[in-house]
Amino acid sequence: MRAQGRLNLLDQHAYIERLLADGRDWAVPGSYSIVDPYLLVFFRWGQRIGINMRTDYPAWSICTDRVLERAAVQRVLQKEQTVVL
């Protein structure tokens, strides 16, 4: 069950990567939305379980970096004492 769960997760990560790889700046084309920081959470969870998110998902990494540049996101991460790799 665990192995199948990981395969399902990787399949969904690939789907997210394909969507973000179409050149859009944000998850919802045209504007920043709640989806973007939500994807940051999934990106970090992927890192935590040993997925090389930076190498395996370059478009998602770019979107993540864009989210991390936002002042409000930085304030929240600092308040929660969260480290993002």
C-alpha positions in Angstrom: 0.0 0.0 0.0 2.9 2.4 0.8 4.6 1.8 -2.5 1.3 2.4 -4.4 0.8 5.6 -2.4 4.2 6.9 -3.4 3.4 6.1 -7.1 0.1 7.9 -6.8 1.9 10.9 -5.2 4.6 11.0 -7.9 1.9 10.8 -10.6 0.1 13.8 -9.1 3.4 15.7 -8.8 4.1 15.0 -12.5 0.6 16.4 -13.3 1.3 19.6 -11.3 4.7 19.9 -13.0 3.1 19.6 -16.5 0.6 22.3 -15.6 3.2 24.7 -14.3 5.6 23.9 -17.3 3.3 25.7 -19.8 5.0 29.0 -19.0 2.5 30.4 -16.5 3.7 32.6 -13.6 1.2 31.2 -11.1 -0.8 28.0 -10.6 -3.9 29.8 -11.7 -3.0 31.6 -15.0 -2.8 35.3 -14.7 -2.7 35.9 -11.0 -1.4 34.8 -7.6 -4.0 32.9 -5.7 -4.4 30.6 -2.6 -3.3 27.7 -4.8 0.3 29.0 -4.9 1.1 28.8 -1.2 -0.9 25.6 -1.0 1.5 24.1 -3.7 4.4 25.4 -1.5 3.1 23.1 1.3 3.1 20.1 -1.1 6.5 21.0 -2.4 7.9 21.1 1.1 6.2 17.8 2.0 7.8 16.2 -1.1 11.2 17.4 0.2 10.5 16.0 3.6 9.8 12.5 2.3 13.0 12.5 0.2 11.8 13.5 -3.2 14.3 15.8 -5.0 11.7 18.5 -5.8 14.3 20.9 -7.1 15.7 18.5 -9.7 12.6 16.5 -10.5 10.2 19.4 -10.8 11.9 22.5 -12.3 8.8 24.4 -13.2 7.3 23.8 -9.8 10.6 25.0 -8.3 10.4 28.2 -10.2 6.8 28.8 -9.0 7.9 27.9 -5.4 10.7 30.5 -5.6 8.2 33.1 -6.9 5.9 32.4 -3.9 8.9 32.5 -1.5 9.7 36.0 -2.8 6.4 37.4 -1.5 6.8 39.5 1.7 3.6 38.0 3.2 4.9 34.5 2.7 8.3 35.4 4.3 6.5 36.9 7.3 4.4 33.7 7.8 7.4 31.4 7.4 9.4 33.6 9.9 6.6 33.6 12.4 6.2 29.8 12.1 10.0 29.4 12.2 9.8 27.4 9.0 12.9 26.7 7.0 12.4 26.1 3.3 15.2 24.4 1.3 
